[in-house]
Amino acid sequence: MRSAATAGTAAAGTPGGGADPLADAPVVTGIGVVSPTGIGHEAHWAATLRADPAIGPLRRFDASSYPTRLGGEVPGFDTADRVPGRLIPQTDHWTHLALAATDLALADAGVVPADLPEYEMAVVTAGSSGGVEFGQREIQALWGKGPRHVGAYQSIAWFYAATTGQISIRHGMRGPCGVVVAEQAGALESFAQARRHLADGTRMVVAGGTDAPFSPYGLTCQLSSGRLSTRTDPARAYLPFDAAAAGYVPGEGGAILIVESAGSARARGAGPGYGRIAGYAATFDPPPGSGRPPTLARAIRTALAEAALDAADVDVVFADAAGVPALDEAEARALAEVFGPRGVPVTAPKSMTGRLYAGGAALDVATALLAMRDSVIPPTAGVTDVPDGYALDLVRGDPVPAALRGVLVLARGYGGFNAALVLRGTDDAPTGDPTTSDHTTSDHTTSETTSDHTTQGSQP
């Protein structure tokens, strides 16, 4: 197994610069989830472990005339119950979801913003679609009724930074604030930005992302990528890493996390938290036709090096899982390059929700932290035929019990963005002893028929 320490990238960039990268690593103390699998992190987690499908026909508008007619929509979200009334007409559904997720995350962390210094609280969110539903409504008013019928909030509600601004204003958070726009990869960068702010003295950061891409205009924009699935069977529409993969299904929602410095969390008695952000790296792929290889493997190695982990220390990978055959093959190749063929368990719970764009990687991180808490790997849903050439140890069927001390989350955004985030537990660092690592036993290094984490009842 190739060591991340030999990948040519030093770990000197680790915040704190000490011998133990966990000493100053930020702690995630609160999770807020608003996703197709449920509202609240426990509802989402229970549905994920059951592998409940959350993809179905779009209900937010009539998509019957569109090539893509399926999506992952948040069930039972009542805006009036979760968003202050004065903010509803000022903001898009995407911001509504984020405001609700933030409230859930703050409550889960036991944080009362009014009790903390306002300039020591920061907000960094990811944006992708922006306020497409709000924007379409106002443009229709412009062309149908004239400029006097366009609301003043059109100038800000569509903008990528609108969610960050509304969270900041609502909770009196006046520290560093920003937004990252990198499609699916953006939320991982938001956590990296949070880590930088904490290293500079900020006490707490609200980070993550949500998305709400469902409107006629929004769906039309997504179709231009050529990556959306046009299948009408929800069970077969989004099949990442399957021989029958034919694109992905979009989804709405995401997750917001409360990220704190270890000292701040200790000072307010927050407990150990869910896990620590130990390493991060981002790369950008060369343009198609350049003859140069993609750079996801380099991002993985760099993130592991920053976390002071070897490849053998990673117990599971939460994959980007594009559902596009060429992209799935490229990701599988990068994983085999770093970890060896079938060298680490891989899972893609987003197969249940669809790809949530700015919210997707944030939800993956939330799911990964819950997996670490409960020592179990959630499954990939629907996939039955993983090509042998992928050399992928994909967790399918039922959840797999496993001690998870080091977890890697991957995300790729349209246009060439790659991001890799390493999570570690809040206890002692992994030993790195391969004899104690679940994924290096003989059961996981033999042929696919024995190494793929598919339960007996779900064998293809």
C-alpha positions as CSV (number, residue, x, y, z in Angstrom):
1,M,0.0,0.0,0.0
2,R,1.5,3.3,-1.0
3,S,2.0,5.7,1.9
4,A,0.5,9.2,1.6
5,A,3.7,10.5,3.3
6,T,5.6,9.5,0.1
7,A,3.3,11.2,-2.3
8,G,5.5,14.3,-2.6
9,T,3.4,16.7,-0.5
10,A,4.4,17.6,3.0
11,A,1.9,17.9,5.8
12,A,3.3,21.3,6.9
13,G,0.1,23.0,6.0
14,T,-1.8,21.3,8.9
15,P,-3.2,24.1,11.1
16,G,-1.3,24.2,14.4
17,G,1.8,22.7,12.9
18,G,2.3,20.4,15.9
19,A,3.5,16.8,15.9
20,D,0.0,15.5,16.5
21,P,-2.4,16.7,13.7
22,L,-5.4,15.9,15.9
23,A,-4.3,18.3,18.6
24,D,-5.7,21.4,16.9
25,A,-8.0,19.7,14.3
26,P,-11.5,21.3,14.2
27,V,-14.3,19.4,15.9
28,V,-17.8,18.9,14.4
29,T,-20.2,19.4,17.3
30,G,-23.5,19.8,15.5
31,I,-25.2,18.3,12.4
32,G,-28.3,19.7,10.7
33,V,-29.8,17.7,7.8
34,V,-32.6,18.6,5.5
35,S,-32.6,16.0,2.7
36,P,-34.7,13.6,0.6
37,T,-34.0,10.9,3.3
38,G,-35.6,13.1,6.0
39,I,-35.4,16.2,8.2
40,G,-33.0,16.0,11.1
41,H,-29.9,13.9,11.2
42,E,-31.4,10.9,13.0
43,A,-34.3,10.6,10.6
44,H,-31.8,10.8,7.7
45,W,-29.5,8.3,9.3
46,A,-32.2,5.8,10.0
47,A,-33.5,6.0,6.4
48,T,-29.9,5.6,5.1
49,L,-29.3,2.5,7.1
50,R,-32.5,1.0,5.8
51,A,-31.5,2.0,2.3
52,D,-34.9,3.7,1.9
53,P,-35.2,5.0,-1.7
54,A,-35.9,8.7,-1.8
55,I,-35.9,9.3,-5.5
56,G,-39.3,9.7,-7.2
57,P,-41.3,11.7,-9.8
58,L,-40.8,15.5,-9.4
59,R,-43.6,17.2,-7.6
60,R,-42.4,20.8,-7.2
61,F,-43.4,21.5,-10.8
62,D,-44.8,19.5,-13.8
63,A,-41.7,17.9,-15.3
64,S,-43.6,15.6,-17.6
65,S,-42.4,17.3,-20.7
66,Y,-38.7,17.2,-19.7
67,P,-36.2,14.4,-20.4
68,T,-35.4,14.1,-16.7
69,R,-38.6,13.6,-14.6
70,L,-37.2,12.2,-11.4
71,G,-35.5,13.8,-8.4
72,G,-34.8,13.6,-4.7
73,E,-37.1,16.0,-2.9
74,V,-37.2,16.8,0.8
75,P,-40.4,15.3,2.2
76,G,-42.7,17.2,4.5
77,F,-40.8,20.5,4.5
78,D,-43.2,23.2,5.7
79,T,-41.4,26.5,5.0
80,A,-43.8,28.5,7.3
81,D,-42.9,26.2,10.2
82,R,-39.2,26.5,9.8
83,V,-38.4,29.9,8.4
84,P,-39.4,33.3,9.9
85,G,-42.3,34.7,8.0
86,R,-40.6,37.9,7.0
87,L,-37.8,36.0,5.3
88,I,-39.9,33.7,3.2
89,P,-40.8,36.3,0.5
90,Q,-37.2,37.6,0.5
91,T,-35.4,34.3,-0.1
92,D,-35.3,31.2,-2.4
93,H,-36.2,27.7,-1.4
94,W,-32.5,26.9,-1.3
95,T,-32.0,29.4,1.4
96,H,-35.1,28.2,3.3
97,L,-33.5,24.7,3.4
98,A,-30.2,26.1,4.7
99,L,-31.9,28.2,7.4
100,A,-33.7,25.2,8.7
101,A,-30.6,23.0,8.6
102,T,-28.7,25.7,10.5
103,D,-31.3,25.8,13.2
104,L,-31.1,22.0,13.5
105,A,-27.3,22.1,13.7
106,L,-27.1,24.8,16.3
107,A,-29.6,23.0,18.5
108,D,-27.7,19.7,18.0
109,A,-24.5,21.4,19.1
110,G,-26.1,23.2,22.0
111,V,-24.9,26.5,20.7
112,V,-26.8,29.7,21.5
113,P,-25.3,32.3,19.1
114,A,-26.3,35.2,21.4
115,D,-24.0,33.8,24.1
116,L,-20.9,34.0,21.9
117,P,-19.0,37.0,20.7
118,E,-20.5,38.0,17.3
119,Y,-17.1,38.6,15.6
120,E,-15.9,35.1,16.6
121,M,-18.7,33.3,14.7
122,A,-18.3,32.7,10.9
123,V,-20.4,31.4,8.1
124,V,-19.1,29.6,5.0
125,T,-21.6,27.8,2.7
126,A,-21.4,26.2,-0.7
127,G,-23.5,27.5,-3.6
128,S,-24.3,25.9,-7.0
129,S,-27.7,26.4,-8.5
130,G,-28.3,29.6,-6.6
131,G,-31.9,30.9,-6.2
132,V,-33.2,29.6,-9.5
133,E,-36.8,29.2,-8.5
134,F,-37.0,32.7,-7.1
135,G,-35.2,34.1,-10.1
136,Q,-37.5,32.4,-12.6
137,R,-40.5,33.7,-10.8
138,E,-39.2,37.3,-10.9
139,I,-38.1,37.0,-14.6
140,Q,-41.6,35.8,-15.5
141,A,-43.1,38.8,-13.7
142,L,-40.7,41.1,-15.6
143,W,-41.7,39.8,-19.0
144,G,-45.3,39.1,-18.3
145,K,-46.3,42.2,-16.3
146,G,-43.5,44.7,-16.5
147,P,-40.6,45.9,-14.4
148,R,-42.8,47.4,-11.6
149,H,-43.8,43.8,-10.7
150,V,-40.3,42.6,-10.0
151,G,-39.5,42.5,-6.3
152,A,-36.5,44.3,-4.8
153,Y,-35.2,41.0,-3.4
154,Q,-34.5,39.7,-6.9
155,S,-31.2,41.6,-6.6
156,I,-30.0,39.3,-3.8
157,A,-32.2,36.2,-3.5
158,W,-30.7,34.5,-6.6
159,F,-27.1,35.2,-5.6
160,Y,-24.8,32.4,-4.5
161,A,-23.9,34.3,-1.3
162,A,-27.6,34.8,-0.3
163,T,-27.7,31.9,2.1
164,T,-24.4,32.8,3.8
165,G,-25.7,36.3,4.3
166,Q,-29.1,35.3,5.6
167,I,-27.6,32.8,8.2
168,S,-25.1,35.5,9.3
169,I,-27.8,38.2,9.7
170,R,-30.3,35.9,11.4
171,H,-27.9,34.6,14.1
172,G,-25.7,37.7,14.5
173,M,-22.6,36.1,13.2
174,R,-20.3,38.9,12.1
175,G,-17.0,37.1,11.7
176,P,-15.5,36.0,8.4
177,C,-18.2,35.0,5.9
178,G,-18.1,33.6,2.4
179,V,-19.4,31.2,-0.2
180,V,-17.7,28.6,-2.3
181,V,-19.0,27.8,-5.8
182,A,-17.6,24.5,-7.1
183,E,-20.8,22.5,-7.8
184,Q,-20.7,19.2,-5.9
185,A,-17.2,19.9,-4.6
186,G,-18.0,23.2,-2.9
187,A,-19.2,21.9,0.4
188,L,-15.9,20.1,1.1
189,E,-14.1,23.4,0.4
190,S,-16.5,25.1,2.9
191,F,-15.2,22.9,5.6
192,A,-11.6,23.6,4.6
193,Q,-12.4,27.3,4.7
194,A,-13.9,26.8,8.2
195,R,-10.7,25.2,9.3
196,R,-8.6,28.1,8.1
197,H,-10.9,30.6,9.9
198,L,-10.6,28.6,13.1
199,A,-6.8,28.5,12.8
200,D,-6.9,32.3,12.5
201,G,-8.8,32.6,15.8
202,T,-12.5,32.3,15.0
203,R,-14.3,30.3,17.6
204,M,-17.1,28.7,15.6
205,V,-18.1,28.3,12.0
206,V,-21.4,27.4,10.4
207,A,-20.4,25.5,7.2
208,G,-21.9,23.1,4.6
209,G,-24.4,23.6,1.9
210,T,-27.9,23.0,0.5
211,D,-29.4,23.2,-3.0
212,A,-32.8,23.5,-4.5
213,P,-32.4,23.0,-8.3
214,F,-36.1,22.2,-9.1
215,S,-37.8,24.7,-11.3
216,P,-38.3,24.6,-15.1
217,Y,-35.4,27.0,-15.6
218,G,-33.2,25.2,-13.1
219,L,-33.7,21.8,-14.6
220,T,-33.1,23.1,-18.1
221,C,-29.7,24.5,-17.0
222,Q,-28.8,21.1,-15.5
223,L,-29.8,19.2,-18.7
224,S,-27.1,21.1,-20.6
225,S,-24.4,19.1,-18.9
226,G,-25.5,15.9,-20.6
227,R,-25.0,14.0,-17.3
228,L,-28.6,13.6,-16.1
229,S,-30.4,10.3,-16.2
230,T,-33.5,10.2,-18.4
231,R,-34.8,6.9,-17.0
232,T,-38.2,6.9,-15.5
233,D,-37.8,3.9,-13.1
234,P,-36.7,5.4,-9.8
235,A,-35.0,2.2,-8.8
236,R,-32.8,2.2,-12.0
237,A,-32.3,5.8,-12.7
238,Y,-29.2,6.5,-10.7
239,L,-26.8,3.5,-10.4
240,P,-23.3,4.7,-9.6
241,F,-20.5,2.2,-10.4
242,D,-23.0,-0.2,-12.0
243,A,-22.5,-1.5,-15.5
244,A,-26.0,-0.1,-16.3
245,A,-25.2,3.4,-15.1
246,A,-26.7,6.1,-17.4
247,G,-26.3,9.4,-15.5
248,Y,-27.5,10.8,-12.2
249,V,-30.7,12.1,-10.7
250,P,-30.6,15.5,-9.1
251,G,-31.8,16.2,-5.6
252,E,-32.4,19.0,-3.2
253,G,-31.4,19.7,0.4
254,G,-28.1,19.0,2.1
255,A,-26.5,19.6,5.5
256,I,-25.1,22.3,7.7
257,L,-22.5,21.5,10.3
258,I,-21.2,23.4,13.3
259,V,-17.4,23.3,13.3
260,E,-15.5,24.6,16.3
261,S,-11.9,24.8,17.5
262,A,-11.1,22.0,20.0
263,G,-10.5,24.6,22.7
264,S,-13.8,26.4,22.1
265,A,-15.7,23.1,22.2
266,R,-13.9,22.1,25.5
267,A,-14.5,25.5,27.1
268,R,-18.2,25.3,26.6
269,G,-18.5,21.7,27.6
270,A,-19.5,20.5,24.2
271,G,-18.2,17.0,24.6
272,P,-16.0,15.1,22.1
273,G,-18.1,15.9,19.1
274,Y,-18.8,13.7,16.1
275,G,-15.3,13.8,14.6
276,R,-12.4,16.0,13.5
277,I,-11.5,17.6,10.1
278,A,-8.0,16.2,9.8
279,G,-7.0,16.8,6.1
280,Y,-8.2,18.4,2.9
281,A,-7.0,18.9,-0.6
282,A,-8.4,20.3,-3.9
283,T,-7.2,19.9,-7.4
284,F,-8.4,20.8,-10.9
285,D,-8.5,18.5,-13.8
286,P,-6.9,19.5,-17.1
287,P,-9.3,20.3,-20.0
288,P,-10.6,17.4,-22.1
289,G,-8.3,16.6,-25.0
290,S,-5.2,17.9,-23.3
291,G,-3.7,14.4,-23.0
292,R,-3.0,15.0,-19.3
293,P,-4.6,12.7,-16.6
294,P,-7.2,13.6,-14.1
295,T,-6.0,14.7,-10.7
296,L,-8.4,13.1,-8.2
297,A,-5.7,10.6,-7.0
298,R,-3.4,13.5,-6.3
299,A,-6.1,15.2,-4.2
300,I,-6.5,12.0,-2.2
301,R,-2.8,11.6,-1.5
302,T,-2.4,15.3,-0.5
303,A,-5.4,15.1,1.9
304,L,-4.0,12.0,3.5
305,A,-0.6,13.5,3.8
306,E,-2.0,16.5,5.5
307,A,-3.9,14.3,7.9
308,A,-0.7,12.3,8.6
309,L,-2.4,9.1,7.5
310,D,-1.3,6.3,5.3
311,A,-3.7,4.7,2.8
312,A,-4.0,1.7,5.1
313,D,-5.4,4.0,7.8
314,V,-8.5,4.8,5.8
315,D,-11.4,2.5,6.8
316,V,-14.0,3.6,4.2
317,V,-14.4,6.0,1.3
318,F,-17.6,8.0,0.7
319,A,-17.3,8.2,-3.1
320,D,-18.3,11.0,-5.4
321,A,-20.3,8.4,-7.4
322,A,-21.2,10.4,-10.5
323,G,-23.3,7.7,-12.1
324,V,-21.7,8.5,-15.5
325,P,-19.7,5.5,-16.7
326,A,-16.6,7.4,-17.8
327,L,-16.6,9.4,-14.5
328,D,-17.3,6.3,-12.4
329,E,-14.4,4.5,-14.1
330,A,-12.1,7.4,-13.5
331,E,-12.9,7.5,-9.8
332,A,-12.5,3.8,-9.4
333,R,-9.1,4.1,-11.2
334,A,-8.0,6.8,-8.8
335,L,-9.0,4.7,-5.8
336,A,-7.2,1.7,-7.1
337,E,-4.1,3.9,-7.7
338,V,-4.0,5.1,-4.1
339,F,-5.4,2.1,-2.1
340,G,-4.7,-0.8,-4.5
341,P,-7.4,-2.9,-6.2
342,R,-10.3,-3.5,-3.9
343,G,-8.1,-2.0,-1.2
344,V,-10.7,-0.1,0.8
345,P,-14.5,-0.3,1.3
346,V,-16.3,2.2,-0.8
347,T,-19.9,3.5,-0.4
348,A,-22.2,5.9,-2.1
349,P,-25.3,6.6,0.1
350,K,-26.2,9.4,-2.3
351,S,-27.6,6.6,-4.5
352,M,-30.7,7.0,-2.4
353,T,-31.1,10.8,-2.7
354,G,-29.6,11.8,-6.0
355,R,-26.8,14.3,-6.3
356,L,-27.5,17.4,-4.3
357,Y,-25.0,19.7,-5.9
358,A,-23.9,22.2,-3.3
359,G,-25.6,20.1,-0.6
360,G,-24.3,16.7,-1.7
361,A,-20.8,16.6,-0.2
362,A,-22.1,18.3,3.0
363,L,-24.6,15.5,3.4
364,D,-21.9,12.9,2.7
365,V,-19.8,14.4,5.5
366,A,-22.7,14.4,7.9
367,T,-23.4,10.7,7.0
368,A,-19.8,9.8,7.4
369,L,-19.7,11.3,10.9
370,L,-22.8,9.4,11.9
371,A,-21.2,6.2,10.5
372,M,-18.1,6.9,12.6
373,R,-20.3,7.4,15.7
374,D,-22.2,4.2,15.2
375,S,-19.3,2.1,13.7
376,V,-21.2,1.0,10.6
377,I,-20.8,1.6,6.9
378,P,-24.1,2.5,5.2
379,P,-24.8,0.7,1.9
380,T,-25.0,1.9,-1.7
381,A,-28.6,1.3,-2.9
382,G,-29.7,-0.2,-6.2
383,V,-26.4,-1.3,-7.6
384,T,-26.2,-4.9,-8.6
385,D,-23.5,-5.3,-11.3
386,V,-20.1,-3.6,-10.6
387,P,-17.7,-4.1,-13.5
388,D,-14.7,-6.3,-12.6
389,G,-12.5,-3.7,-14.2
390,Y,-13.4,-1.2,-11.6
391,A,-11.7,-3.3,-8.9
392,L,-14.0,-1.7,-6.4
393,D,-15.0,-3.0,-3.0
394,L,-18.4,-1.5,-3.0
395,V,-20.6,-1.8,0.1
396,R,-24.1,-3.0,-1.1
397,G,-27.1,-4.6,0.5
398,D,-27.0,-4.2,4.2
399,P,-24.9,-1.9,6.4
400,V,-21.5,-3.3,7.4
401,P,-20.3,-3.1,11.0
402,A,-16.8,-1.6,11.1
403,A,-14.6,0.4,13.4
404,L,-14.2,3.7,11.5
405,R,-11.2,5.7,12.7
406,G,-10.2,7.3,9.4
407,V,-12.8,8.2,6.7
408,L,-12.2,9.8,3.3
409,V,-15.0,11.8,1.6
410,L,-14.6,12.6,-2.1
411,A,-16.4,15.1,-4.3
412,R,-16.1,16.3,-7.9
413,G,-17.8,19.3,-9.5
414,Y,-18.7,19.9,-13.1
415,G,-15.9,21.6,-14.9
416,G,-13.0,19.8,-13.3
417,F,-13.2,20.4,-9.5
418,N,-11.9,17.7,-7.3
419,A,-11.9,17.7,-3.5
420,A,-10.9,15.2,-0.8
421,L,-11.7,15.6,2.9
422,V,-10.3,13.3,5.7
423,L,-12.2,12.8,8.9
424,R,-10.8,11.2,12.0
425,G,-12.4,10.2,15.3
426,T,-12.3,12.4,18.4
427,D,-10.3,9.8,20.4
428,D,-6.7,8.7,19.8
429,A,-5.3,8.7,16.2
430,P,-5.5,5.4,14.3
431,T,-2.6,3.1,15.0
432,G,-1.9,2.5,11.3
433,D,-1.5,-1.2,12.1
434,P,-2.8,-3.0,9.0
435,T,-3.6,-6.1,11.0
436,T,-6.3,-4.1,12.8
437,S,-7.8,-2.5,9.8
438,D,-11.0,-4.2,8.6
439,H,-10.4,-3.6,4.9
440,T,-7.0,-5.3,4.8
441,T,-8.1,-8.8,5.9
442,S,-8.1,-11.6,3.3
443,D,-11.9,-11.3,2.9
444,H,-11.4,-7.9,1.3
445,T,-8.4,-8.6,-1.0
446,T,-9.6,-11.6,-2.9
447,S,-11.8,-11.7,-6.0
448,E,-14.9,-9.4,-6.3
449,T,-17.3,-12.2,-5.5
450,T,-15.9,-12.4,-2.0
451,S,-14.5,-9.0,-1.4
452,D,-17.5,-6.8,-2.5
453,H,-19.4,-5.9,0.6
454,T,-22.7,-7.3,-0.7
455,T,-24.9,-9.2,1.8
456,Q,-25.9,-12.7,0.9
457,G,-29.5,-11.8,0.5
458,S,-28.6,-9.1,-2.1
459,Q,-26.2,-11.0,-4.3
460,P,-26.8,-10.3,-8.0
